Amino acid sequence: MNIIIADDDRLVSLSLKTILEASGKVHVLGIGTDGEEAAALYEKYQPDVLLMDIRMSPMSGLDAADAILTKDPDAKILFLTTFLDDAYIVRALHLGAKGYLLKQDFECLLPALEAVAKGQSVFGNEIVTRLPDFLAETPRYDYRGKGITDKELSIIQFVAEGLSNREIAEQLCLSEGTVRNYLSIVLEKLGLRDRTQLAVFYYQH
C-alpha cells in the first residue's frame, strides 16, 4: 500500500514512516509539512491513501482535502490528529474524507489505512458517538424540497445507521441493484459524493 504522510511536525511524520514501513505492508512515497505540500505530493504520486494532520499552515489539512477531492472525488484521505473538534469532524466528513482518527489511537492506524485503501470508512469511537449530538442540535431538513421521496428517505436513514446495500435491500424487499440506483439518485439530488457524506448529512440535518 502506497501512502503520503502530511504533518507539520516532521519528527511525527518520520516516526510514522518508520513504524508503518516496518510492518512490511506500507510504503511511504513522500512526506509533506502542510496542506500545499500534501496536495502537490498527492497529485505527483496518486497514493492509495493520504494520511494527513488537520492543523497545518499556511494551508490546513481540511483545505488540502477540499482541493484534492474537488479534483479527484475518489481520493482516499485519512485524518490523523490530536483535535476532537466538532467543527473539524463535520467538515472532514462533509468534504468526503474516508477516516478521522486521534493520534492517541495509534494502534488502530495500520488497520485503518488498510480499510481506507479498500474504500471503507473508518472513524474512532469518539467521533462516532458525537454524531447523534449533531442531529439533536440541528433543525429537521426539508428533504421533500430536494425531491427526496419517502422510500429514498428510508434508504438515507438506513445508510446513516450503517446498513450495507444488501441489508437495506432486505429491509425494503428490493434488489441490491435497485438500492444502488436509489443511492445514486439520492446523492445526485443532495449534491453529495458518497455514503459517508450522506450519513453525515443526515445527522447534520
Helices and strands as residue ranges (DSSP letters): E 2-6, H 10-22, E 27-32, H 35-45, E 49-52, H 61-71, E 77-81, H 86-95, E 99-102, G 103-108, H 109-117, E 122-123, H 125-128, H 131-137, G 144-146, H 150-160, H 165-172, H 176-190, H 195-204
